[in-house]
Amino acid sequence: MDKKDQALEQNWLGSVEAGEDLPDQEMPENAMNPTVAKQLIEHFRLDEAKADQNLTTFCTTQMEPEADELMKQAMNTNAIDKTEYPKTAAMADRCVAMIGHMWGIPENEKFPEDFIGTSTVGSSEACMLGGLGMLFTWKHRAKAAGININDLDHHKPNLIIGSGYQVVWQKFCTYWNVEMRQVPLKKGSDELNLNIDEAMKLVDENTIGIVAIFGITYTGAVDDIQALDKRVSEYNEDHPTLPIRIHVDSAYNGFFAPWVSGFEPWDFRLKNVASINVSGHKYGMVYPGIGWVVWRKNTYDYLPKELRFSVKYLGKTVDSIAINFSRSGSNIVGQYYNLIRFGKAGYRACMENVRKVSEKLSKAITDTGYFEVITDGSELPIITWKFKPGVDVKWNLYDVQDALKMFGWQVPAYPLPKNREDEIVQRIVVRPGMDMTIANDFIADFGHALDYVNHK
Ligand SMILES: *Cc1c(COP(=O)(O)O)cnc(C)c1O
């Protein structure tokens, strides 16, 4: 290469690579200038959705610059190396403590003496751990009750859950050979949550527990956990040797409900709630991947010995519970930053704004005259709608989804869960980063999208 060529290779315009396909199957033989590589990857991503216009996701798309900076600083740490990064480990512990107390663990009970939990990569790992807690404690109770747990013809463990479950529960049941007893939606009813009568009918001696979904992914409905807890108490009084417990999957609502009005007790304030999971990267307001799971008591009766693995930490041996091993400490730092930076008042303010924005959006969708809002965001931060009865147009919700994409908005249309799968709905998830400015832009584009489908 002569001097001029070398200079051209320093940047993207006029570089050899700019005239070639990006490598796919084979690593390139030679290195490329980092600036060129960076620019080409930025160009490769050009037509990806803009994260802030993705109204499908529950996941955080904006944090504060201070959090970005802190997380960048911690990117090269490994959260599992508790001896090397003791402060990261301490921050994770403090997060578990604060989250446990946010969910109704009494003030005088302390982490880790009285209750236990761990950070995870997300709710999927956290749900898996909550499920394992139920499975292994059931095994101990069942054995003590004289049940042959190896006789899978008669004693295959089962788990009871509403049909609006997130796919992680299907994975849990598949991986660990647990029968999933699904409670379908009630036919011909508007109810979108767990039918408690039907759920209780499915309970037997092989039931490891009931998963209550506090914030159903598809509809924004919540299971009535207070009523469920009461029924479980009654059942347990009659079945003292094999009582059942509740795990609450509050992947998104677990960081939303504590800060807004309108929710009945759903957490550790209820007697039979054994464990709860949440995604830190949903309403915990941290970028993906962080989640949390907490058990109400730090006893083997809640989290059996075989699910605790020893790791060395500052010369001590402590329990490691998580499934994943190495991962960056940066999301833990981001979560701790949010908890101390916003405090209770800050989380409350963010979630109250979510409600205000939801109200505006839901009114705008109703005002179009075409739609009936099924969940309006006055409870959970999710707005779902379907066609109003009698509306006769040549387009459907999938067409609206496509038209909105032309303006950059991702707003999915999809069928309801089992028994009502013939009903198509469309959904917006309102996140704390969606301020009124973004909402107003969306409302304007929603109008343009409807004009488009009407005149196509
Ligand atoms: C998002 C979600 C999950 C999965 O959580 P990840 O953090 O994405 O792993 C599980 N359950 C419910 C109800 C969810 O909304």
Boltz pocket constraint, residues with backbone or C-beta under 6 A from the ligand:
constraints:
  - pocket:
      binder: B
      contacts: [[A, 58], [A, 121], [A, 122], [A, 123], [A, 124], [A, 125], [A, 127], [A, 166], [A, 168], [A, 213], [A, 215], [A, 216], [A, 217], [A, 249], [A, 250], [A, 251], [A, 252], [A, 279], [A, 290], [A, 291]]
      max_distance: 6.0
